[in-house]
């Protein structure tokens, strides 16, 4: 299968350039994607609950069909958890989701291809371990979250990323609100393929405006307090970024597309008469139109599909730095 092959436009071109902020001595192993394939697909409509959704189960059905037909995933190697199934073990409860996450990565070997897809509610909760520059962890909500609680990004990273060997591919799709860093992957890329650092510029601009306003009013106390707060936020953001590069980088090959930034919501839409998650629809539609895309090209394609229809901005993040060599994309998608 053509998409199962590792292809690089940089082979033989010397050292790869990984962008500003990436470690200089970092090593990882891409997956050739010619080993075992496993997929975990989760869709939750929350039937009968406040905030019921309509398209999440359809997302799982569509993704399952796409993986089977275009990427060679066998049905027997897929676990689907949806809240329309009668089997209690197939319900997307917290216990079942965590159990299935462990199943997905168990015995994974170099060149295996793992696929994770979540379509449902997402949110944020207070960060307790200092790895979030905005002070919030990202979470997903199992069907029984009101009694069992949510699942935090730190735990998902620990189970599905932290245990992987070098050369194992995990492709993750989060079609949920506030999902920008749902797997806590440290490398976030722009649509130009540029490695992003903590987005302090917007916050700094607002802070500076407040300082200038205080000065104009002659409020020296507020001006000094605002400057101090701005400095502390900048220091904290840089410290968190460096900590994540140190602790969340992985020698495995983990790539994640999320439906929105951490501060945004993701749409539950109706497209072509079918209820669907906008991100899941755009991901499959983009690949059907052009299956031979790099990570950054796919990010742009997904955003193009959503532009003008939805406000959300899908994100691309990785467990390792991507090459930003100017002549072209370095690795093509091989789910």
ZIQUILIN-V214125 format. One record per residue. RES is the residue in one letter. OMEGA is omega in whole degrees, 0 to 359 (999 if undefined). NEAR is the number of other C-alpha atoms within 10 Angstrom. D_CENTER is the distance of its C-alpha to the mean C-alpha in whole Angstrom. Layout:
[[RES:OMEGA:NEAR:D_CENTER] [RES:OMEGA:NEAR:D_CENTER]]
This chain:
[[X:188:9:26] [X:185:10:25] [X:178:18:21] [X:182:18:21] [X:176:15:23] [X:181:17:22] [X:183:17:23] [X:176:13:23] [X:184:13:25] [X:182:16:25] [X:178:10:27] [X:183:7:30] [X:177:8:30] [X:185:7:29] [X:177:10:27] [X:179:14:24] [X:189:14:23] [X:175:19:19] [X:182:17:19] [X:176:13:21] [X:181:14:20] [X:179:18:19] [X:181:15:21] [X:183:9:24] [X:186:5:25] [X:177:12:21] [X:177:13:21] [X:183:16:19] [X:173:17:20] [X:175:18:18] [X:174:24:18] [X:175:19:21] [X:179:22:20] [X:179:16:23] [X:181:16:23] [X:178:15:22] [X:177:22:20] [X:180:22:18] [X:173:29:16] [X:183:23:15] [X:185:25:15] [X:177:27:15] [X:186:29:16] [X:177:28:18] [X:178:21:20] [X:182:22:22] [X:177:13:26] [X:180:8:28] [X:174:10:26] [X:184:7:26] [X:180:10:23] [X:178:13:23] [X:184:23:21] [X:192:20:22] [X:190:25:19] [X:178:29:17] [X:175:25:19] [X:178:21:20] [X:180:28:16] [X:179:25:17] [X:181:15:20] [X:180:16:19] [X:179:18:16] [X:179:21:19] [X:182:15:21] [X:180:16:19] [X:181:18:18] [X:186:15:22] [X:188:11:24] [X:182:14:22] [X:174:16:20] [X:175:13:23] [X:179:22:21] [X:181:15:24] [X:182:14:24] [X:178:8:25] [X:176:14:22] [X:170:20:20] [X:177:19:20] [X:177:23:19] [X:179:25:19] [X:186:24:20] [X:170:22:23] [X:182:15:25] [X:182:12:26] [X:180:9:30] [X:181:9:29] [X:181:11:28] [X:180:14:26] [X:175:18:24] [X:182:23:23] [X:175:26:20] [X:179:23:21] [X:181:20:20] [X:180:14:22] [X:179:16:21] [X:180:22:17] [X:178:18:18] [X:181:13:20] [X:176:22:18] [X:177:17:15] [X:178:15:18] [X:184:17:20] [X:186:23:17] [X:183:24:17] [X:176:13:21] [X:178:11:23] [X:183:22:20] [X:176:17:22] [X:180:21:22] [X:170:23:21] [X:178:21:19] [X:179:28:17] [X:181:25:14] [X:179:23:12] [X:179:20:10] [X:177:23:10] [X:175:23:10] [X:184:31:12] [X:180:27:14] [X:173:27:14] [X:180:24:12] [X:181:22:14] [X:176:20:14] [X:184:12:17] [X:178:12:19] [X:183:17:18] [X:183:11:20] [X:172:10:20] [X:181:16:19] [X:180:21:16] [X:183:22:15] [X:177:21:17] [X:178:18:17] [X:182:16:18] [X:169:17:16] [X:175:25:13] [X:184:26:11] [X:168:26:12] [X:186:26:12] [X:173:22:16] [X:182:28:18] [X:181:25:21] [X:185:15:23] [X:182:13:21] [X:178:10:24] [X:185:9:26] [X:180:13:24] [X:182:15:21] [X:176:21:17] [X:187:20:15] [X:181:21:13] [X:179:21:10] [X:181:19:13] [X:178:15:14] [X:177:19:11] [X:182:16:11] [X:183:14:15] [X:192:19:15] [X:181:22:12] [X:187:25:12] [X:183:17:15] [X:188:16:17] [X:176:23:17] [X:172:20:19] [X:176:18:19] [X:175:22:19] [X:178:27:17] [X:168:30:14] [X:174:29:11] [X:184:20:9] [X:175:25:6] [X:175:23:6] [X:177:30:6] [X:185:32:9] [X:178:32:10] [X:174:28:11] [X:189:26:10] [X:186:32:6] [X:180:27:6] [X:186:26:6] [X:176:30:5] [X:180:29:6] [X:176:28:8] [X:192:25:8] [X:185:25:10] [X:181:25:10] [X:186:23:9] [X:177:22:11] [X:179:14:13] [X:175:17:15] [X:181:11:17] [X:182:23:16] [X:179:17:17] [X:180:20:15] [X:168:15:14] [X:181:17:16] [X:184:16:16] [X:181:13:17] [X:185:16:20] [X:181:10:22] [X:180:9:22] [X:180:13:23] [X:179:16:26] [X:179:12:27] [X:180:12:27] [X:179:18:29] [X:178:16:31] [X:178:13:32] [X:179:16:33] [X:180:21:35] [X:179:15:37] [X:179:14:38] [X:179:18:39] [X:181:15:41] [X:180:11:43] [X:183:11:44] [X:181:11:45] [X:185:13:43] [X:181:13:43] [X:179:10:42] [X:180:16:38] [X:179:21:38] [X:179:14:38] [X:179:13:36] [X:179:19:33] [X:179:16:33] [X:180:11:33] [X:180:13:30] [X:180:20:28] [X:180:14:29] [X:179:11:28] [X:180:16:24] [X:179:17:24] [X:180:12:25] [X:181:17:23] [X:179:21:20] [X:179:16:21] [X:179:16:22] [X:180:18:18] [X:180:18:17] [X:178:19:19] [X:181:16:19] [X:176:19:15] [X:183:19:16] [X:189:12:19] [X:185:12:17] [X:174:21:14] [X:184:24:14] [X:175:25:15] [X:178:19:17] [X:185:26:15] [X:186:25:13] [X:181:27:10] [X:181:22:7] [X:168:25:4] [X:179:27:4] [X:185:29:4] [X:184:31:8] [X:171:25:9] [X:181:20:9] [X:183:24:10] [X:187:14:14] [X:173:18:13] [X:177:21:14] [X:189:27:13] [X:166:21:16] [X:195:22:18] [X:170:19:20] [X:184:14:23] [X:182:12:23] [X:180:7:26] [X:180:7:27] [X:175:11:25] [X:183:18:22] [X:170:25:19] [X:184:28:15] [X:181:26:15] [X:180:31:11] [X:179:28:13] [X:183:23:16] [X:179:22:15] [X:182:22:13] [X:180:18:16] [X:181:15:18] [X:181:20:17] [X:176:17:17] [X:179:12:21] [X:181:9:22] [X:183:12:21] [X:184:17:20] [X:182:15:21] [X:171:18:18] [X:179:18:16] [X:184:25:12] [X:176:25:13] [X:180:20:16] [X:176:23:14] [X:179:25:11] [X:180:19:15] [X:179:21:16] [X:179:26:14] [X:178:23:14] [X:179:13:18] [X:184:17:18] [X:186:17:17] [X:179:12:19] [X:180:8:22] [X:185:10:21] [X:183:15:18] [X:184:14:17] [X:180:21:14] [X:179:20:12] [X:185:26:9] [X:174:25:7] [X:176:26:6] [X:188:27:6] [X:175:26:8] [X:182:25:10] [X:177:27:13] [X:174:27:15] [X:175:24:15] [X:176:19:18] [X:179:20:19] [X:194:17:23] [X:186:9:24] [X:178:8:26] [X:181:15:23] [X:186:20:19] [X:182:20:20] [X:180:19:18] [X:182:21:17] [X:171:21:15] [X:181:25:16] [X:999:23:15]]
